[in-house]
Amino acid sequence: MKIELTDDEVTTIMVALDNYWHQTLNEWEADTNNDEILTQAGSAEWCWQKLFGFQQDFRNSIADAVGEGESSCGGCAGCPSASETNNEPTASVDPFEIPTQSNYEDMK
């Protein structure tokens, strides 16, 4: 089965699942002998986790498409090769040369 939802629709469903999860946990705390209620809470949490994963994958794909994702890997069809990217550090910092309150006045 394939269902297409907008990001807002997924968020709405996730909020409903979260509210249901909290409600069923409260019911379970009131009636600790009822494992069915705990199972329902676990199912709601499982569904929430699945939707959260799909939503994050979708949002990451959008970020990658507009260039906000992680740096290129060099192995994908659309990525430049590793030799074409500049992943080398542009500067090095000696932690012993970081300005402190005591040596800041000397640097002015």
Rosetta constraint file for C-alpha pairs under 8 A:
AtomPair CA 5 CA 9 HARMONIC 5.84 0.50
AtomPair CA 5 CA 10 HARMONIC 6.33 0.50
AtomPair CA 6 CA 10 HARMONIC 6.35 0.50
AtomPair CA 7 CA 11 HARMONIC 6.23 0.50
AtomPair CA 7 CA 55 HARMONIC 6.99 0.50
AtomPair CA 8 CA 12 HARMONIC 6.18 0.50
AtomPair CA 9 CA 13 HARMONIC 6.27 0.50
AtomPair CA 10 CA 14 HARMONIC 6.10 0.50
AtomPair CA 10 CA 51 HARMONIC 7.01 0.50
AtomPair CA 10 CA 55 HARMONIC 7.30 0.50
AtomPair CA 11 CA 15 HARMONIC 6.19 0.50
AtomPair CA 12 CA 16 HARMONIC 6.33 0.50
AtomPair CA 13 CA 17 HARMONIC 6.15 0.50
AtomPair CA 14 CA 18 HARMONIC 6.05 0.50
AtomPair CA 14 CA 48 HARMONIC 5.64 0.50
AtomPair CA 14 CA 51 HARMONIC 7.07 0.50
AtomPair CA 14 CA 52 HARMONIC 7.60 0.50
AtomPair CA 15 CA 19 HARMONIC 6.15 0.50
AtomPair CA 16 CA 20 HARMONIC 6.09 0.50
AtomPair CA 17 CA 21 HARMONIC 5.99 0.50
AtomPair CA 17 CA 44 HARMONIC 5.63 0.50
AtomPair CA 17 CA 45 HARMONIC 7.15 0.50
AtomPair CA 17 CA 47 HARMONIC 7.58 0.50
AtomPair CA 17 CA 48 HARMONIC 6.18 0.50
AtomPair CA 18 CA 22 HARMONIC 6.29 0.50
AtomPair CA 18 CA 44 HARMONIC 7.33 0.50
AtomPair CA 18 CA 45 HARMONIC 7.16 0.50
AtomPair CA 18 CA 48 HARMONIC 7.07 0.50
AtomPair CA 19 CA 23 HARMONIC 6.14 0.50
AtomPair CA 20 CA 24 HARMONIC 6.06 0.50
AtomPair CA 20 CA 41 HARMONIC 7.37 0.50
AtomPair CA 20 CA 44 HARMONIC 7.04 0.50
AtomPair CA 21 CA 25 HARMONIC 6.16 0.50
AtomPair CA 21 CA 40 HARMONIC 7.85 0.50
AtomPair CA 21 CA 41 HARMONIC 4.83 0.50
AtomPair CA 21 CA 42 HARMONIC 7.54 0.50
AtomPair CA 21 CA 44 HARMONIC 5.70 0.50
AtomPair CA 21 CA 45 HARMONIC 6.38 0.50
AtomPair CA 22 CA 26 HARMONIC 6.23 0.50
AtomPair CA 22 CA 41 HARMONIC 7.66 0.50
AtomPair CA 23 CA 27 HARMONIC 6.29 0.50
AtomPair CA 24 CA 28 HARMONIC 6.05 0.50
AtomPair CA 24 CA 37 HARMONIC 6.09 0.50
AtomPair CA 24 CA 38 HARMONIC 7.07 0.50
AtomPair CA 24 CA 40 HARMONIC 7.12 0.50
AtomPair CA 24 CA 41 HARMONIC 5.50 0.50
AtomPair CA 25 CA 29 HARMONIC 6.16 0.50
AtomPair CA 25 CA 37 HARMONIC 7.50 0.50
AtomPair CA 25 CA 38 HARMONIC 6.75 0.50
AtomPair CA 25 CA 41 HARMONIC 6.28 0.50
AtomPair CA 26 CA 30 HARMONIC 6.43 0.50
AtomPair CA 27 CA 31 HARMONIC 6.28 0.50
AtomPair CA 27 CA 37 HARMONIC 7.21 0.50
AtomPair CA 28 CA 32 HARMONIC 5.23 0.50
AtomPair CA 28 CA 33 HARMONIC 7.81 0.50
AtomPair CA 28 CA 34 HARMONIC 6.60 0.50
AtomPair CA 28 CA 35 HARMONIC 7.77 0.50
AtomPair CA 28 CA 37 HARMONIC 5.77 0.50
AtomPair CA 28 CA 38 HARMONIC 6.16 0.50
AtomPair CA 34 CA 38 HARMONIC 7.16 0.50
AtomPair CA 35 CA 39 HARMONIC 6.20 0.50
AtomPair CA 36 CA 40 HARMONIC 6.26 0.50
AtomPair CA 37 CA 41 HARMONIC 6.31 0.50
AtomPair CA 38 CA 42 HARMONIC 6.19 0.50
AtomPair CA 39 CA 43 HARMONIC 6.15 0.50
AtomPair CA 40 CA 44 HARMONIC 6.24 0.50
AtomPair CA 41 CA 45 HARMONIC 6.26 0.50
AtomPair CA 42 CA 46 HARMONIC 6.09 0.50
AtomPair CA 43 CA 47 HARMONIC 6.20 0.50
AtomPair CA 44 CA 48 HARMONIC 6.14 0.50
AtomPair CA 45 CA 49 HARMONIC 6.14 0.50
AtomPair CA 46 CA 50 HARMONIC 6.27 0.50
AtomPair CA 47 CA 51 HARMONIC 6.22 0.50
AtomPair CA 48 CA 52 HARMONIC 5.99 0.50
AtomPair CA 49 CA 53 HARMONIC 6.17 0.50
AtomPair CA 50 CA 54 HARMONIC 6.36 0.50
AtomPair CA 51 CA 55 HARMONIC 5.98 0.50
AtomPair CA 52 CA 56 HARMONIC 6.10 0.50
AtomPair CA 53 CA 57 HARMONIC 6.18 0.50
AtomPair CA 54 CA 58 HARMONIC 6.14 0.50
AtomPair CA 55 CA 59 HARMONIC 6.12 0.50
AtomPair CA 56 CA 60 HARMONIC 5.98 0.50
AtomPair CA 57 CA 61 HARMONIC 6.14 0.50
AtomPair CA 58 CA 62 HARMONIC 6.36 0.50
AtomPair CA 59 CA 63 HARMONIC 6.23 0.50
AtomPair CA 60 CA 64 HARMONIC 6.04 0.50
AtomPair CA 60 CA 69 HARMONIC 6.69 0.50
AtomPair CA 61 CA 65 HARMONIC 6.08 0.50
AtomPair CA 61 CA 69 HARMONIC 7.87 0.50
AtomPair CA 62 CA 66 HARMONIC 6.41 0.50
AtomPair CA 63 CA 67 HARMONIC 6.11 0.50
AtomPair CA 63 CA 68 HARMONIC 4.77 0.50
AtomPair CA 63 CA 69 HARMONIC 5.08 0.50
AtomPair CA 64 CA 68 HARMONIC 5.48 0.50
AtomPair CA 64 CA 69 HARMONIC 4.19 0.50
AtomPair CA 64 CA 70 HARMONIC 7.15 0.50
AtomPair CA 65 CA 69 HARMONIC 7.73 0.50
AtomPair CA 72 CA 79 HARMONIC 5.54 0.50
AtomPair CA 72 CA 80 HARMONIC 6.88 0.50
AtomPair CA 72 CA 82 HARMONIC 7.99 0.50
AtomPair CA 72 CA 85 HARMONIC 7.83 0.50
AtomPair CA 73 CA 79 HARMONIC 6.56 0.50
AtomPair CA 73 CA 80 HARMONIC 7.81 0.50
AtomPair CA 73 CA 81 HARMONIC 7.57 0.50
AtomPair CA 73 CA 82 HARMONIC 6.89 0.50
AtomPair CA 74 CA 79 HARMONIC 5.23 0.50
AtomPair CA 74 CA 80 HARMONIC 5.23 0.50
AtomPair CA 74 CA 81 HARMONIC 4.06 0.50
AtomPair CA 74 CA 82 HARMONIC 4.70 0.50
AtomPair CA 75 CA 79 HARMONIC 6.57 0.50
AtomPair CA 75 CA 80 HARMONIC 7.82 0.50
AtomPair CA 75 CA 81 HARMONIC 6.69 0.50
AtomPair CA 75 CA 82 HARMONIC 7.95 0.50
AtomPair CA 76 CA 80 HARMONIC 7.96 0.50
AtomPair CA 80 CA 84 HARMONIC 5.93 0.50
AtomPair CA 80 CA 85 HARMONIC 6.76 0.50
AtomPair CA 81 CA 85 HARMONIC 6.81 0.50
AtomPair CA 93 CA 97 HARMONIC 7.63 0.50
AtomPair CA 93 CA 98 HARMONIC 7.83 0.50
AtomPair CA 94 CA 98 HARMONIC 6.99 0.50
AtomPair CA 99 CA 103 HARMONIC 6.12 0.50
AtomPair CA 99 CA 104 HARMONIC 5.49 0.50
AtomPair CA 100 CA 104 HARMONIC 5.61 0.50
AtomPair CA 101 CA 105 HARMONIC 7.53 0.50
AtomPair CA 103 CA 107 HARMONIC 6.67 0.50
AtomPair CA 104 CA 108 HARMONIC 6.84 0.50
